[in-house]
């Protein structure tokens, strides 16, 4: 039994709904002739209103047809068949649907006027005929929005060749900007025509008339693909891509366009994904070693967490690049891999660098530590156990010497904010212990020591061993006249010098009557 209540809910126009409701009520009480007449009125009225919508949308063919049709409707002339033909002309309905409506029009006329069968009896509709009548008119007209069909699709397929098809200039990696434009265009098309449209767009993509034509097609089909659930499209666009990839493969440009909706790649068949993987591997090696197609691959690899295809390529990086090469060419690989450089090589470079720090050899330490800093040294160090953090803090302090400029730069005053406070505490303890025996670190790297002290005092309050260190510095100055001159060079950094004088002021009692007091 037809669910008439469901039909009523789906019809939104209140006037159309009124006549449809009258038809259903008539059917339920056995007034079948009245049911047919009422639903036919609802259908013709609905077609008129949908024509008006197309006219308001400035659809040229609809305007032309409407200008001829409207006077006849107003003068109550025979206009119903012309309305059906006009709806077919603007592709609001298909040719088959128009033929069906013409046949139903004859049925309606037979029951609306006195007409007799072969034995002289008036025609009476059966319940089955009425159900078919209501259901068919609902399917063809009443359930459909004011959309266009084959004629509009043909126009669109021609218009998409133009560089001005979209209102804004397109770039392959920014096609989402045209999403609303695509949605507006597709919303005007009868859903029955969409499979044909997509099929012909993919055929055109095989041999586009120009670069702009190709990009327009990519923009259209990719925005549809990325929003097909939202638009409730009656097709699976990934199936068209599978066929396209099987026949032609994919270019970097097409893949770059698809990355506007990266998770769409996961909808492709296993065969298609394998084809893309095969295509990308040599390109990927050129990217790694030479930086070719950098923009695309950086974006592609950025989606490794949600696109397994990208993750497979990313996992293979370690098979192509040794740790030594990753360290020696750290600038290059950071440039081509971006943040992924640290994700891929960070831990391995960290472990290697710790071993190199023990040598205190600047020729080895500097390139290793430079590479590690590109990987996010402090982020990795923060993941160590407390025991390992203590060891690492000691390794950094011990590696401080004039040849290890990377260690010096890492711990200088202006970089203090980058260091985790937990490591600040550990390095201060290492330093305070070391300062008891190593006079070199007392003076030459006072800036670095003060960087740690400033972070500590700002976040945690007074550092209890600072007074002890100041007393040691005073003793050094007495024995070494050049030490005071070295300390005076701190004034080249204004913020560092300000902090140093602030400390001296706070510990005035300790430095009174010493050369340090003169710096206040």
C-alpha positions in Angstrom: 0.0 0.0 0.0 1.4 3.4 -0.9 2.4 5.5 2.1 0.4 8.7 1.4 1.3 10.2 4.7 5.0 10.1 3.7 4.2 11.7 0.4 2.4 14.6 2.2 5.4 15.2 4.5 7.8 15.5 1.5 5.7 18.1 -0.4 6.6 21.5 1.0 4.6 24.0 -1.0 1.4 24.6 1.0 -0.9 25.1 -2.0 0.4 22.0 -3.7 0.1 20.1 -0.5 -3.6 21.3 -0.1 -4.6 19.7 -3.4 -2.6 16.6 -2.8 -4.2 16.2 0.6 -7.6 16.6 -1.0 -6.7 13.9 -3.6 -5.6 11.4 -0.9 -8.7 12.0 1.2 -10.9 11.4 -1.9 -9.0 8.2 -2.6 -9.5 6.9 1.0 -13.3 7.4 0.9 -13.6 5.9 -2.6 -14.0 9.1 -4.6 -11.4 8.0 -7.2 -12.4 10.4 -10.0 -12.0 13.4 -7.6 -8.7 12.0 -6.4 -7.3 12.0 -10.0 -8.5 15.5 -10.7 -7.1 17.0 -7.5 -3.6 15.4 -7.8 -3.5 16.6 -11.5 -4.3 20.1 -10.4 -1.5 19.8 -7.8 0.9 18.7 -10.4 0.2 21.4 -12.9 0.3 24.1 -10.2 3.6 22.7 -9.0 5.1 22.8 -12.5 4.1 26.4 -12.9 5.7 27.4 -9.6 8.9 25.6 -10.5 9.0 27.4 -13.8 8.7 30.7 -11.9 11.7 29.7 -9.8 13.8 29.0 -12.9 12.8 32.4 -14.3 13.8 34.1 -11.1 17.2 32.4 -11.4 17.5 34.0 -14.8 17.6 30.7 -16.7 17.4 31.9 -20.3 15.5 29.0 -21.9 13.0 29.0 -19.0 12.5 32.8 -19.5 11.8 32.3 -23.2 9.3 29.5 -22.7 7.6 31.3 -19.8 7.1 34.4 -21.8 5.1 32.4 -24.3 3.3 30.3 -21.7 2.3 32.8 -19.1 -0.4 34.7 -21.2 -2.1 31.5 -22.1 -2.3 30.5 -18.4 -3.7 33.9 -17.5 -6.3 33.7 -20.3 -7.2 30.1 -19.3 -6.4 28.8 -22.7 -5.3 25.2 -23.4 -1.9 25.4 -21.7 -1.3 22.1 -19.9 0.3 20.3 -22.8 2.4 23.3 -23.6 3.6 23.5 -20.0 4.7 19.8 -20.2 6.5 20.5 -23.5 8.2 23.6 -21.9 9.3 21.6 -18.9 10.9 19.1 -21.2 12.6 21.8 -23.2 14.3 23.2 -20.2 15.2 19.7 -19.0 13.1 20.0 -15.9 11.8 16.6 -16.9 13.1 14.0 -19.3 11.6 13.0 -22.6 10.3 9.8 -21.2 8.7 11.7 -18.2 7.1 14.1 -20.6 5.6 11.2 -22.5 4.3 9.8 -19.3 2.7 13.1 -18.3 1.0 13.3 -21.7 -0.4 9.8 -21.3 -1.7 10.7 -17.8 -3.2 13.9 -19.1 -5.3 11.8 -21.5 -6.3 9.6 -18.5 -7.3 12.7 -16.5 -9.4 14.0 -19.4 -11.2 10.7 -19.7 -12.3 10.9 -16.1 -12.8 14.7 -16.0 -15.3 14.6 -18.9 -18.3 12.3 -19.8 -16.7 9.5 -21.8 -17.9 6.0 -22.4 -16.3 2.7 -23.0 -17.3 0.3 -25.9 -20.5 -0.8 -24.2 -21.7 2.7 -23.4 -20.7 2.7 -19.7 -18.9 5.7 -18.1 -15.3 5.2 -17.4 -14.6 4.7 -13.7 -11.1 4.7 -12.3 -10.1 1.7 -10.2 -8.2 2.0 -6.9 -5.1 0.6 -8.6 -5.2 3.3 -11.3 -5.5 6.1 -8.8 -2.6 4.8 -6.7 -0.5 4.6 -9.9 -1.6 8.1 -10.9 -0.7 9.7 -7.6 2.6 7.8 -7.3 3.7 8.6 -10.8 2.9 12.3 -10.6 4.7 12.4 -7.2 7.8 10.7 -8.6 8.0 12.8 -11.8 7.0 16.2 -10.5 5.8 16.7 -6.9 8.9 15.1 -5.3 11.4 17.0 -7.5 12.9 20.4 -6.8 13.0 23.1 -9.5 16.0 21.6 -11.2 17.4 21.4 -14.7 18.3 18.4 -16.7 19.9 17.4 -20.0 19.7 20.8 -21.6 21.4 22.5 -18.7 24.0 19.7 -18.4 24.9 20.3 -22.1 25.3 24.0 -21.4 27.5 23.3 -18.4 29.7 20.9 -20.3 30.4 23.6 -22.9 30.7 26.5 -20.4 33.3 24.6 -18.2 35.8 25.0 -21.1 35.9 28.7 -20.4 38.7 30.3 -18.2 35.9 32.4 -16.6 33.6 29.4 -15.7 34.5 30.0 -12.0 34.3 33.5 -10.7 37.7 33.4 -9.1 41.1 32.3 -10.4 41.8 28.7 -9.5 45.0 27.0 -8.1 45.2 23.3 -7.9 45.9 23.3 -4.1 43.1 25.8 -3.3 40.1 24.4 -5.1 38.0 24.4 -1.9 37.6 28.1 -2.5 35.1 27.2 -5.3 33.1 24.8 -3.2 30.1 27.0 -2.9 30.1 27.8 -6.6 30.1 24.1 -7.5 27.4 23.3 -4.9 25.2 26.1 -6.4 25.7 24.7 -9.9 25.0 21.1 -9.0 21.9 22.0 -6.9 20.2 23.2 -10.1 20.6 19.9 -11.8 18.0 17.1 -11.6 19.7 14.3 -9.7 18.8 11.9 -12.5 21.2 13.9 -14.8 24.1 13.9 -12.4 25.6 10.5 -13.3 25.6 11.5 -16.9 27.3 14.8 -16.1 30.0 13.2 -14.0 30.6 10.5 -16.7 31.1 13.2 -19.4 33.3 15.3 -17.2 35.7 12.4 -16.7 35.6 11.7 -20.5 36.5 15.4 -21.1 39.3 15.1 -18.4 41.0 12.5 -20.7 41.5 15.1 -23.4 40.8 18.6 -22.1 40.8 21.5 -24.6 43.2 23.6 -22.5 44.9 23.7 -19.1 42.1 25.9 -17.8 39.5 23.4 -19.0 41.4 20.6 -17.1 41.6 22.6 -13.9 37.9 23.6 -14.1 36.9 19.9 -14.4 39.2 18.9 -11.6 37.7 21.7 -9.4 34.2 20.6 -10.2 34.5 16.8 -9.7 36.8 17.1 -6.7 34.6 19.5 -4.9 31.7 17.1 -5.6 33.7 14.2 -4.4 34.7 15.9 -1.2 31.1 17.0 -0.4 29.1 14.2 -1.9 27.7 13.1 1.4 26.7 16.7 2.2 25.1 17.1 -1.2 23.5 13.7 -1.0 24.6 12.8 -4.5 23.1 9.6 -6.0 26.6 8.3 -7.1 30.0 7.2 -5.7 32.5 9.5 -7.4 35.4 7.3 -6.3 34.2 4.7 -8.8 34.7 7.2 -11.7 38.2 8.0 -10.3 39.0 4.2 -10.2 38.1 3.9 -13.9 40.0 7.1 -14.8 43.2 6.0 -12.9 43.0 2.5 -14.5 42.8 4.1 -18.0 45.1 7.1 -17.7 46.8 7.2 -14.3 47.2 10.4 -12.3 49.4 13.4 -12.7 50.9 15.4 -9.8 48.5 18.2 -10.7 45.5 15.9 -10.3 46.8 14.5 -7.0 47.5 18.0 -5.7 43.9 18.8 -6.6 42.5 15.8 -4.8 44.5 16.8 -1.6 41.9 19.5 -1.2 39.9 16.6 0.4 42.7 14.2 1.4 40.5 11.5 2.9 38.9 11.0 -0.5 42.1 9.1 -1.4 41.1 6.4 1.1 37.9 5.8 -0.9 39.8 4.6 -4.0 40.1 0.9 -4.7 43.2 -1.0 -3.6 44.2 -1.3 -7.3 44.0 2.5 -7.7 46.0 3.2 -4.6 48.6 0.7 -5.7 48.8 2.5 -9.1 49.3 5.9 -7.3 52.0 4.4 -5.1 53.8 3.0 -8.1 53.6 6.4 -9.8 54.7 8.4 -6.8 57.8 6.4 -5.8 60.3 7.7 -8.3 58.8 11.2 -8.0 59.2 10.8 -4.2 62.9 10.0 -4.5 63.4 13.0 -6.7 61.6 15.1 -4.0 63.8 13.7 -1.2 67.1 14.1 -2.9 66.5 17.1 -5.1 63.5 18.9 -3.7 61.4 18.4 -6.9 57.6 18.8 -6.4 58.3 20.0 -2.9 55.0 21.8 -2.3 52.9 18.8 -3.3 54.9 16.2 -1.3 55.1 18.3 1.8 51.3 18.6 1.7 50.8 15.0 0.9 53.1 13.8 3.7 51.4 16.1 6.2 48.3 13.9 5.8 50.1 10.7 6.8 48.0 10.4 9.9 44.7 10.2 7.9 45.9 8.9 4.5 47.5 5.4 4.7 49.0 5.9 1.2 51.0 8.9 2.5 52.0 6.9 5.6 53.4 4.1 3.4 55.7 6.5 1.6 56.7 8.3 4.8 57.7 5.0 6.4 60.0 4.3 3.5 62.0 7.4 4.1 64.3 5.7 6.6 64.9 3.0 4.0 66.2 5.6 1.5 68.1 7.9 3.8 70.7 6.9 6.5 71.0 8.7 9.8 74.4 10.0 8.8 73.1 11.4 5.6 70.1 12.9 7.4 72.5 14.7 9.8 75.0 15.8 7.2 72.2 17.2 4.9 69.9 18.3 7.7 69.3 21.7 6.1 68.1 20.1 2.9 66.0 17.4 4.5 64.4 19.9 6.9 63.6 22.1 3.9 62.0 19.4 1.8 60.3 17.4 4.7 59.3 20.3 7.0 58.1 19.2 10.4 58.2 15.6 9.2 62.0 15.7 9.3 61.9 15.8 13.1 59.2 13.2 13.3 61.1 10.8 11.1 64.7 11.3 12.2 64.4 13.1 15.6 64.9 10.2 18.0 67.6 8.5 16.0 69.6 11.8 15.6 69.1 12.5 19.3 70.6 9.1 20.3 73.5 9.6 17.9 74.1 13.2 19.1 74.4 12.2 22.7 77.2 9.9 21.8 78.9 12.6 19.9 78.6 15.1 22.7 80.8 12.9 24.9 83.7 13.6 22.5 83.5 17.4 23.0 84.9 17.6 19.5 83.4 20.6 17.8 83.9 19.2 14.3 81.6 16.4 15.2 79.3 18.1 17.8 78.3 21.1 15.7 76.7 19.3 12.7 75.1 16.7 14.9 73.7 19.3 17.3 72.6 21.5 14.4 70.6 18.6 12.9 69.1 17.8 16.3 68.0 21.3 16.9 66.0 21.1 13.6 64.3 18.1 15.0 63.1 19.8 18.2 65.8 18.9 20.7 63.9 20.0 23.8 60.7 18.3 22.8 62.6 15.0 22.4 64.6 15.6 25.6 61.4 16.1 27.6 60.3 12.5 26.8 63.4 11.0 28.5 63.2 9.5 32.0 64.5 11.6 34.9 67.7 9.6 35.0 68.3 10.1 31.3 67.5 13.8 31.5 70.1 14.2 34.2 72.7 12.5 32.0 71.7 14.6 29.0 72.0 17.8 31.1 75.5 16.7 32.1 76.5 15.9 28.5 75.4 19.4 27.3 77.3 21.2 30.1 80.4 19.2 29.6 80.3 19.8 25.8 80.6 23.6 26.3 83.9 24.8 24.8 84.9 27.5 22.3 84.8 25.0 19.4 81.3 23.8 20.1 79.4 26.9 18.9 76.2 25.0 18.5 76.2 24.2 22.2 77.0 27.7 23.1 74.2 29.0 20.8 71.8 26.5 22.2 72.3 27.7 25.8 72.8 31.4 25.2 70.8 33.9 27.1 68.5 34.9 24.2 67.4 31.2 23.7 66.6 30.5 27.4 62.9 30.5 26.9 63.1 27.5 24.6 64.5 25.2 27.4 62.1 23.1 29.5 62.2 24.2 33.1 62.9 20.7 34.2 66.1 20.7 32.2 66.9 24.2 33.4 67.0 22.8 37.0 69.1 19.8 36.1 71.6 21.8 34.1 71.9 24.4 36.9 72.8 21.6 39.3 75.4 20.2 36.9 76.8 23.7 36.4 76.9 24.6 40.1 78.8 21.3 40.8 81.2 21.9 37.9 81.9 25.5 38.8 83.6 24.3 42.0 86.5 22.8 40.0 86.5 24.2 36.5 87.5 27.9 36.4 87.0 28.0 32.6 83.3 27.5 32.8 83.0 30.0 35.6 83.9 33.0 33.5 83.8 32.1 29.8 80.3 30.8 29.9 78.8 33.0 32.5 76.2 34.2 30.0 74.9 30.7 29.6 74.8 30.1 33.3 72.9 33.4 33.8 70.4 32.3 31.1 69.5 29.3 33.2 69.4 31.3 36.4 67.0 33.9 34.8 64.6 31.2 33.7 64.8 29.5 37.1 64.2 32.7 39.2 61.4 33.9 36.9 59.4 30.7 37.1 60.5 29.0 40.4 61.9 31.8 42.6 65.3 32.3 44.2 68.0 29.8 43.2 69.6 28.8 46.5 73.1 28.1 45.1 73.5 31.4 43.4 75.1 33.1 46.4 77.7 30.3 46.5 78.5 30.9 42.8 78.9 34.7 43.3 81.4 34.1 46.1 83.4 31.8 43.7 83.4 34.5 41.0 84.7 37.1 43.5 87.5 34.8 44.4 88.4 34.3 40.7 88.5 38.1 40.1 90.9 38.6 42.9 93.3 36.0 41.5 92.7 36.9 37.8 92.5 40.6 36.8 91.3 39.7 33.2 88.2 38.0 34.6 86.5 41.3 35.4 87.0 42.5 31.9 85.4 39.3 30.6 82.4 39.8 32.9 82.1 43.4 31.7 81.5 42.1 28.1 78.0 40.9 29.3 77.0 44.6 28.7 76.8 43.9 25.0 73.5 42.2 25.6 71.2 44.8 27.2 68.7 42.3 28.6 71.4 40.1 30.0 73.3 43.0 31.5 70.1 44.3 33.1 69.4 40.9 34.7 73.1 40.6 35.9 72.9 44.0 37.6 69.6 43.1 39.2 71.2 40.0 40.7 74.1 42.0 42.0 71.7 44.4 43.6 69.9 41.5 45.3 73.2 40.1 46.6 74.8 43.4 47.5 75.9 42.1 50.9 77.9 39.3 49.2 79.6 41.6 46.7 80.2 44.7 48.9 83.7 46.1 48.6 84.4 44.0 45.6 84.9 44.9 41.9 81.4 43.4 41.2 79.8 46.1 43.3 81.0 48.7 40.8 78.8 47.1 38.1 75.6 48.0 39.9 
